[in-house]
Amino acid sequence: MRKIWKMSWVQVKLSYRIKIAFFFAFIMPMMFFFIFTGLIAHGKPGEVAEFMGPLISLSVISSGIMGLGMQIVMMRERDMLRRYHLAPISSLDLILSRILANYLLFLPLIVVQFALAMLLFHMPLRGSIFGLWLVFTLAFLALNGFGLIVAGVINTMQEAQAVSQILLFGLMFLTGSTAPLYYLPRFIQHLSLFLPPTLMVVASQMMMLGGQGIRQHWPEIIGLAAAFVTSLGLAAPLFRWEKEEKVSRQNRLKALLALIPLIVVGIWLNFSPTFQRTNRALFHPTAAERSAAAQSVQRNLNE
């Protein structure tokens, strides 16, 4: 554990020293924060709270798909992984150190965004803070795990860019991260429940807007945790140190096993009356429900 922490801390310090890395890790997410809260939500407390889950989801998606996965492919293609291969560390050590480093960059960003939302826009925070932290953390870990699997089955940087762009835009527009879930067609709503960012958006929004906690959203939490464990378990054997070592057809098929927890949880949520009833306001809200929610937020602020 000590060597994992040391490698993680070195990576964190490098990210803050390299200007382009600091821009993508902190400056750009903060730009999106002010766009979402100031321009889209117009600084209204209730709407700011509604957009915080999707906003953080964008950071999670970009960190997992465009961040960690692309880093590993780039390091392998430039022969940067060889120096690590000569050191007394395993592929799991390197993977865990990279995930931990990205998490240490991600967590302060979320804390700053929540603090600014509450101080500048008086955003209400009605749900469980621990529940929100747990949901955000598990979603971050799950997406980073899938980013590592993508890096394990991709051979070149050009291929990685194409696949990552497809995944990035798919996860952005099919999970409620850029448009509210109730705007999406019914078929897309059902499909979105198979994707980790949707589980995070649903749980976080209902915690913040509905004052709910972990007890109401344990299916989403289990799904995110299972997705991370499965993806991490597959990322280690799929990891390649050398660019000359090409991925086999068998390993590419093995990578599909990471989808099993998501398929199981997606089917479960699509046919669960309890889940549909608990989160109906996100998928099929009536005009009266949206008005009542806005009035409830205003009452809480006045109190």
N, C-alpha and C positions, 0 to 999 in steps of 0.2 A: 504493500500500500504506500510505503514511503517513496518508492521510485515513481509510482503513478502520480503522486502529489507533486513531486519535484518537476516532472516533465510537464504537468498541467500548469504549474506556476510560471515556468519559463515561457510557455506558449501565451499565457495571459499577458506577461510583461512585453512580449514581442508585439502582441496585438495593439497595445496602447502606444508603443513606440513607432510602429509603422503607420504612417498617415493614412494610407488607403485602407488598411485594415480597421483603423479606428473609425474612419468615415462610415464604412459598411456595418460595423458592429454597434455604433452608438449614434452618430450624427444622422444617418439616413432614417433609422427607426424613430428618432425624435422629430424629424421632419414629417413623417407620416402621422405621428401623434398629434401635431398641431393642425395638420390637414383634416384629420378625422374629427378632432374635438372642436376646432375653431371654425372650419369652413363647412364641414358636413353636418355636425351636430349643433352648429351655431352657438356653442358655449352653454347650451341648456343642460342643466344637471342630469335630468332623466335620460336625455338622448346621449349624453357623454357616457353614462353608465351602460347604455345599450350597445355602444360601439367599442367599449374596452375589450370585450372578449374577441370580436373579430380582429381588432387591431393587434392584439398580442398573438393571435393565430397567424397573422402574416409574418411576424417575426419568427415564430416557431417553424413555419414552413420554409422560409428562406434560409434559416440557420441549418435545418436538417438536410434539405435537398440541395440548395445552392451553396451551402457553407461546407459542412463536414465532408459530404460525399465528393464534392469537387476538389477539396483540399487533398484528400487521399489519392485520387486519380492523378492530380498534378504532381504530387510528390513521387508517386511511383513512376510516372512517365519521365520525370527529370532525374531519376536515380537517387532521389533524396532519401528513400527508405532504406537504402543499402547500409548507411551508417548506423541506423537503428538496428538493422538485422545483425550487425556484428557485435552489438552490445548485448549484455545478458538480460534481455527483455523478451517477452513473448508477444505475439500479435494481440492477445487480449489486453496486455499491459498498455500497448500503444493505443488501442481502441478506447479503452477506459480513460486514459489520460486526455485524449482529444475530446471526448464527450464531457469530461469534468471541466476542462478549460473553457469550452464553449458555454457550459452552464454557468461558470463563474463570471463570464461576460454577459450572459443573458439575465441573470437574477438582479443585479444592480439596475439594469435598464428598466425592468418591470417595476421595481420599487420606486424609481424616479418618476416613471409615468403615472403610477397610481398616486404618488404624493402630489404631483403637479395637478392632476385631475381633481383632487379633493381641495387643494389650496386655491387654484385659479378658477375652477368652474364649479366648486362646491358639490362635486359628485357624491351622491349617497352611496354608502357601502353597507348594505343590509344583511348580506349573507355571511357565511363562515369564512374568515380570513384563512384559516388553516385549510379549509376545503378548496378555496381558490388556489392557494399555493400548491396543494397536492395535484389538482387537475392540470395546472399550467406545467408543473414539473414532469408529470407522467407523459403529457402530450409532447413536451420538448424531448424527453428521452426516447419516446416511440418514434418520432420523426427523424431523430438523429440515427436511431438504429436502422431505419429504412434507408437513410442516406448512405450508411455504410454497406448495406446489401447492394445498393445500386453501384457503389464503387467497386464491390467485389465481382460483379458480373459484367462490368464495362472494361473494354481493353484500351481505348484511346481517349484523349481529351476531347476530340471532336464528337465522338460518340456520346461521351458523358454530357457535353453541353446540350446536344439534341434531346437526349432522354430527360435530363434535368429540367429543360424548358417545358417539355410536355407535361411532366409531373407537376411543375410549379404552377402553371396556368390551370391545369385540371383541378388541383387542390384549392387554388384561390377562388375559382368561380363555381365550384360544385359543393362547397362546404359551409356557406354562409359567412365566409371571411371577407368578401367584398360586397355582397348583396344579402339582405335579410332572407332567412330561409323561407318565409312565407311568400316571397316574390318568385321562388323557383317553382317550376311545374311539379305536379304530384310525383311523377316518375323520378325526377331528379331528387326530390326530397327523400324518397325511399332509398335511392342509390347512395345518397350522401351519408346515410347511417352506417355504411361499410367503411367510411374514411375517418382516420383519427382526428383531423382538425374539427370535424363536425361534432364529435363527442366532446371535445374541449369547449367549443363554442356553445353548445346546448347547456352543458353543466355550468359553465361560468356565467352565462347570461341569466339562467334561472336562479343561481345563487345571488347574483347582484340585484336583479330586478324583482325576484320573487321571495327573497329572504330565505331560500332553502339551504340545506346543508348536505353533508356527505350521505346521510341516510336516504335521501330522495334520489341520489345520483350514483349509487354504488354500481349499477350496471356499466355506466360509462367509465368509471374508475377502473373496474375490473378489466374492461376491454382495452384501455390504454396500457395498463400494467402488463397484461398478457401479450400485447403487441410488442412492447419493449423487450420483455424477456425472450420471446421467440426470435425477434430480429437480432438481438445481441448474441443469442446462442448460435445463429446461423452466420452472423458477420465474422466471427472469429475463424471458423474453418474455411470461409470463402475469401479471407484476406490473402493478398498476394504481395510479396516483397519486391519481386522483380518484374519489370515490364515485359521481359521475354517470356514469362510464364503466362500463357493464355488460359482463359477460363474454358472449362470443358462444358459440353452439353449437359452432362449429368449435374454439374454444379449449378447451372442456370435453372434446371428443373428443381433442384433442391431449394433454390432461393424462393420458389413459389410457396414453400411451406410456411413462410412468414405471413402469408395471407390467411391462413386457416383461422387464427383467433379473430381476425376482423370479419371473416365470413360468418363465423358462429355468432359473434356479438351482433352483427348487422341483421341477421335473420331473427335473432332473439328480440331486438328492439323493434323491428318492423311488425312483429306479431304480438308484442307485449301490450296488453290493454293498460297496464299501470304506467308504462313509459309514455304511451300516447296521451293518456289523461293528464299526467304530470306536466308534460311539455307542450300541450296543445296550443298554448298562447304563442309559442314560437313558430309553429307550423301552420296553424289555421286560426289566427286571431280574428275576432269580430271587431267592428268599429267601437262597440261599447266597451270591450275589454281593453283596447288600446287607450281609450279615453279614461277609463277607470284607473289604469296603470299610471297614466300621467298625473291624474289627480292625487293618487296615493303618494307618489314621489313628492309632489308639491306640499302635501300635508306633512310629510316627514320633515321637509326642509323648514316649514313654518314652526313646527314643534321644537 
